[in-house]
Amino acid sequence: MKELWYHEQGDRSWLVVTRNTITHEITSVELARDVARSMGRTK
């Protein structure tokens, strides 16, 4: 499952976190802005 997380206590960036909802294992973390850019979005 992909979720959008806000890193409030750190650098205040938005993250796209992919995790297993049963085991809670996080399998990937990407900056949301990078994901948006890869999809052709400019803002």
Secondary structure as UniProt FT lines:
FT   STRAND          2..6
FT   TURN            8..11
FT   STRAND          14..19
FT   TURN            21..23
FT   STRAND          26..31
FT   HELIX           32..38
FT   TURN            39..40
//
